[in-house]
């Protein structure tokens, strides 16, 4: 029984290590790119994106 618990605990720790970097990466990306926040309306996201773009980027 102890061996089963140990194996299950190891599996849970391993799986959480796989998921954690993805969550951290997404959080960092949204911090740098607030227009990627899907909780905001489309209009708010467009406004944030346009504010972040340079004139050269807008012309392209």
Buried (B, 14 or more C-beta within 10 A) or exposed (E): EEEEEEEEEEEEEEEEEEEEEEEEEEEEEBEEEBBBEEEBEEEEBEEBBEEEEEEEEEEE
